[in-house]
C-alpha cells in the first residue's frame, strides 16, 4: 500500500486545518466566529469575522459579502442580536 507525501506536516503543537472545507463547514465557522466575537463584546461585523477566520487559518477564506449573507441567513445581524434590559417595566436599552 502506497503512502501519500504531505506538503505540510503538522507538529504535535500545531492544529490541523482542513484545506478543503465544504460550504456547510465554512458557514459553521462563520456563525461560530460571529457569536464568539459578539459574546466577547468585540466588533463583529463581516470584516472582523473575516480577520478572525484568517487568524484561525480557515481556507478557503470567505469574502466579506459572503460572510454578511451567512450572518443574515442565520439571524446574526446587529438588528437581531441586540438585547433589551427592562427594569420596573421601563426599557433601558
N, C-alpha and C positions, 0 to 999 in steps of 0.2 A: 504494500500500500504506500502510495506516494504522499509525502507531507508537503504542505504549502509553505513557501517562503513569505514571511510577512515583511512588508516595507518598514513598519514601525512596530517594534515590540515594546510593550509597556513593562516598566519595572514594577516591583512589589508596592511601591508608594504612589504609583500613578493610577488614575482612574481610566478605564476603558470607555471610549466614546464611540458609539456605533456611527460609522460614516454614512450608512445608507438608511437613514431613518425614513419611516413611512409618513404619509401626511397625517395620520392619526397620532403618531408619536410626537411629531413636531407640534401639533395642536395641543397635546397634553403638556408639552414643555412650556408653551406659551402661557397656557392657563395657570400652571403651577407657578411660573416665574412672576406673572402678574399678581397673583394672590400673595406670594411671598413679599414682593415689594410693597403692596398695599398694606399688609399686616404689620410691616415694619415702619409704616408712615413715611415711606420714601417715594420719590417721584415714580409714577408707574404708568406713564404713557408709552406709546409704541416705541419711541426712541430709547427710553430707559429699559424697556423689556428686551429690545434688540441688543443693547450693550451688555445686559446681564447674560443673555443667551450666548453671546460671543465669549464672555468670560468663562462660561461653562463649556465652551468648545462644542456647541451644538452645530452639527453640519447636516444638511445644508442650512445656512442661516436665513430665516425668512425675512422678507423686506418689511419695512415699517407699515406699508399699506396692507400686507397680508396679516401682520400682527393685529392691526386695527380691525380688520374684518373678523378675525378669530375672536377678539375680545368682544366685539359687538354681538356675534353669534351666541356667545356664552353669557351675555348679560353682564359683562365686566367693564362697561364704560363708566366714566365718572358720575353721570347722572343716575346710574342704577346702583352704585355701590356706596353712595353717601348714606349716612345714618342720621337718625334724629334722636335727640335726647329730650324726653318730655318729663318735666318735673312739675308737680302740682297742676297738671292739666295744661301747662303752657309749653309751647315748643321753644326749645333753646337753640337748636341747630337746624 
